[in-house]
């Protein structure tokens, strides 16, 4: 079954392995294998049941070879004392030691696709979380969801929703402790025959903001029973409003692919709109981690920096868009470094595409945003995109800065 040359090529990046009990993990690995074979995939390599995560190489019906790294855990609705009766969950743990963390490996080249799932063997469904957002994963932490979410998955075969969770950081005293801020996470559930669709989604959505991830997941729901291999790329081209040539250019260039997963499409549309605005000079797309997205000059001004952020797919009451306004990671020595300072960039552009499916933006001065309650000099992590802070036009803000 193994094709050694192909397996070696697919597994060029490395990951940390964990010893696990075969009796507990074998049914989860069988679920994954059965799901792929039910969609016409041919397994070429599959890892042992006593080592996690599972590494699998397979050929899709169209003969394209893929490799996946599967972090899988058992999901159930077992009633637990002092927990809500309608709660389902899967516990993140490998082996008996619950004092450490799981290092979730994500291939930076995109050759191997990582999925992070809870598998409910009784209902024959999976619940997936964003691998990047859950790296590292403190062991003994649980991912919770509701009976209502499970019912949606069983009724429609595919369902995506958002949940709020506290961030965790590792400590020397215990496996982890919770940070005071809440982050929004997108969960995706599906019946077993939709697992291949989850893999294809992760190839596209790796590193995307939660709002865009949620939107793309909803698009997958609208394709029930269609071969994802043939249909998804065309749907995504229409959705992202880019040409096939532009998409191929992204895939073929590692640096530009990195930009894509950081919101390249939204930034591109924002730059196009800014370039059409009379008075804008030297509109430049910036590259590099930790840098703002765009630099402009306004009527001979000094450079003004703009950060583009996608709103979430859910809203506050009254339909007010919600902005998750923080970095993906913080420095280990400074948890407050996750949050932005006014000096990082002068303007934030909130992209409404996850809500409206149109490339429209609302703008605010970073200095006008509410302050973080516990990190002096930093800005709050959850922002209401409302009229008293944000405007549809950027020119008045540029006037204030120049």
N, C-alpha and C positions, 0 to 999 in steps of 0.2 A: 504493500500500500504506500510506503514512503518513497518519495522521489528525492534522494539525498541532495542533489545539486539544487533543486528548486527550493527545498526547505532551507538550505543554507543561505540562499540568496534572499528569501523572504524574512529570515530571522536575523538580519545583520545588526539589529539593535538588541540590547540586552535588558534583562529585567530581574528583579529579585524573586526567587522562588521560595515557597513555604511548604513545609510538610503538613499533609492533611490526611484524615482518615478516609480510605477508599470507600468504605461502606456508606459514608455520608455524602461523598462527592460524586460517586459513580452515577447516581440517578440524575444529577444536574448535568453532567457531561453527556449522558444519554439524551437528555432533553434537547441540548444544543445540536447534537449530531442528528437526531431524528428531525429536528426543525429544518436543518439544511438539506437533508436528503429528501424531505417531502417537497422541497422546491426544486428538485432536480439537480442539486449540487452533488459533486463527486468528491468524497473525502480522500485527500492524498497523504495527509499526516495528521495524527492526533496524539496529544501528549498523554502521559500516564494519569491514572485517577488519584495517585497519592502525592501529586505535586500540583500546586496552584501558584499562579493562575494557569488556565488551560491554554495551550497553544495549538491552533488548528490551521491547516492549510487545505484549501479546497478549490475546485474548479466550478465556476458558475455555469449555467446552461449555455451561455454564449462563449464558453471556453476561456473566459478571463480567469486567471488564477489570483486568489485573494488569500491573505493570512490574517488571522484574528487572535487577539489575546483576550481571554474571557475571565473576568473576575466575577464569580458566581456564588450566590449565597441562597440558602433556603428561606423562602417567604411563607408566612402563614398568618392565620387570624386567631391563633390561640389566645384565649382570654387570660389576661395578666392582671394580677392584683394592683389596684390603684391606677389602672390605665383605662381609657375610654372603651366601652364595650364594642364599638364599631371600628376599632383600630386594627389595621393589618401592619405587618412590619417584616423587615429582614435585618438580622444582626450581622454586622461586619466583623468577622473574626476568622482567623485561620489557626487551627490547633488549640491547645489549652491555655496558652499564655495570652492574657488579655491586657497586659501592661504596655504593649508597644503600639506601633502604627504600621499600616500597610502602605508601602510605597507603590503607587499606581503608575505603571509605565505607559507612556504615550509616545509613539514613534514620531520624532520630529520631521522625518521625511514623508510620513504618511503612507509608507509601504504596508506596514501592519496596522490594522485597525483595532483599537481597544474598546471593549464594551464592559460595562459595570452594571450587573443585573441581580435582582432578587427573582428567584423562580418559585412559583407556587405550583407544585406538582399535582396537588389535588384539583386545582381549577385549570391546569394546563396553560398558564399565562406567565408572562415575565413583566417586571417593573424595572426600568432602567433609569439611572442617574447619569449626569455629565461626568465622565472620568476625570477630566482636567480639574473641575471644581472640587472633586473629592480626593485630590492628591495633596498631602498624604491623608489617609483615612485612619483615625484612631480606632483601634480594636475595642470592641464592646459597644461602640456607638450603633444605634439602630436607625434605619430609615423607615419612617412611619407614613402610612397613607390610610385612606378611609374606605369603608364598604361602598360608599357612593362612587369612588374612583374605580374600584374593582367592577362594580355593576356596569359602568360605562365601557370598560374594556371588554367585558363579556358580551355586551349588547352590540357594540360596533366593531369589535375586533382590534381596535387601535384607539388610543386616547392619550392626550397630553394635557398636563395641568401644572400649575405653579404651587409651590409651597414655600413658606418662610422657615428658615432654620438659622440657629445661632452658629457663628463661626467657631471653630475649635483651634486651639494651639497646643502643642505638646509641652509638657513640663517635666522636670526631673522628679517631681513628687508623685505624679500619677500619669496615666496615659494621656489625658488631655484636660483642658479646662475651657469653659465657654467664654468667648469674647462678648461684650455687651451689645454689639450690633447684630442685626439680622440681615441675612442675605437671601435673595430669592433664587430658588432652584427649580428647574423644569424637570418633571418626571414624565416618562413615556411608558405606557403600558400597552401590551399587545398579546394576542393569542399566539400560540406556538408557531403557527405558520407565517407569522409576520416578523420572525426574528431576523430573517435576511434583510427585510426592509430597515430594521434598526441598524444593522451593520452598514448598509448603504447610506443611511442618514448620518451616522457617525463619520463616514468618509467626507461628507460635505460640511457637517456642522461643527467639527472639532475646533474648539476655541472661540466659537461665536458667542456674542452676548446672549443672555437668557431670552430676551425678546425675539431676536431673530431665530434662535433655536426653536422657540415655541411656534413661531410662524411656520417654519419649514416642517416641523412635526405635524402641524395641522394640515399642511399640504399633502403629506403622506397619507393622512387619514382619508383624504378625498379621492384616493386612488385604490379603493378596495378591489381585490381580485385582479388587478392589472400587473403585468410583469414589471417590477420596479426597475429591472435592468434596462428595459426599453423606454419606459415612460418618464421616469423621474428627471433625467437630464433635460428633456425638452420642457417639462413643467418648470424646472428651476431656471432655465434660460429666460422664459417668459416672466417669471416672478422677479428675477434680479435685473431684468431689463438690460442684459448685455448680450453681445453676439457670441456665437460659438467660437469664433477666432479669439475673442478676448478671454473666454473661459479656458481655452487650450493654452493661451499664453500664460495665464495664471498657473495652471497645473505644471507647465514645463519649466517654470522659473521658481526656484525654492524661495527666494527673497520675496517675490511678489505673492506667492502662495501664503507666506506668513502674514503679509498685509491683508490678504483676503480674509483669513480667519480672525483678524482683528477688526473687521468691519470695513474692508477695502471698498466694497460696493457703495456703502453709505457715504464714505469719505469722497469717493469719486463723484457721486451725484452732488454732494455739497460743493466741491471744488468747481464743478461746472456751473452751478448756480452763482457762486461768488464771482466767477470770471465774467458773467453777464451783467454784473452790477456796475454801473458807471461810478467811477471813483476808486475802484479796486485796482491796485497795482501789485505786481510781483506776488501773485497767488502761487504758493509753492507747497506741494505735498512733502511732508517731512517723514523720514524713515529713522528707525532705531528705537529700541525699548526705552521707555521713560520719557520720550519726547512728545510734545503735542502733535496733533495730526496735520495741521495746516498753518502756514504763516502768510500773512497778507500785509500790504501797506495800504493805508487809506489816505489818499490825497497828500502824498509825500510824507506821510507819518513814519515813525519808527516801526519796525516789525511788530505786528499784533498777532498773538498766538491763539489758535482756536482748537478746542477738543470736541470731537464728534462722539456722541453717545446715543445708543439705541434705547428707547423706552421699553418697558416691559409690555407684554401682551395683555395683562390684566391692568385694571385702573383702580384709582381711589373712588370712593362714592361720588356720584355725580359725573362720572366719566372723565375725571381729571387724570391725565397720563402720569405714570409713576416712573421715576428715573432711579436706577440703582447706580449711585454715584460714588464708586470706589474702585480701587485697583483690584486685580485678581488676587495678588499676593502682597504680603507685607514683609519687611525685613525681620528676621528672627529676633534681632536685638531691639526692634522698635515697632510694636504693633500699630502705633498711630501712623506709620508711614504708608499704610493702606489708603489713607484718606488724603484728599487733595488740599493743597494750599492755594490761595489766590495768586501767588507768584508763579505757579506751575503753568498757567495760561490765563489769558484775560477774559475769554468768552467760551461758554459751553454751547454747543449746538445739539439740541435734543432732536433726534431723528424719529419721526412718528410712523415710519414704515411698518413696524410690527403691528401697529393698531389699524392704520388706514390703508396699508398696502400701496401707499403713494409716497414718493420721495419728497416729503415736505419736512420742514424743520422749524423749531422754535428756539429763540436765542435769549441768553441771559448773561450778564456780567458775573464772573465767578465771585467777585467781591460782594455781590448782592445776595448770594445764596446763604441760607441759614448756617450758623456755625455748628461744629460738632460739640456735643455736650461734655465730652470727657477728654478730648484731645485739643488743647489750646492751639490756635492758629490754623486749624484744619476745618474743612467744610463737612457738613452732615452727609451721611451715606445714603439717605433716602430723601429724594426731592420731589415735591409736587410741581408738575409742569403746568402752572396756572398763570393767568393773565397778569397778576400783580408782579410776577417775577420774569416771565418770558413774553417775548413779542415775536410776531410773524416776520418782522423785518429786522435786519441787522444794522442798517445804516445809522439809526439814531444812537445805537451803542457804540459804533465806530467813531461817531462824532464826539461822544463823551470821552473816548480814550485818546483821541488825537489832539 
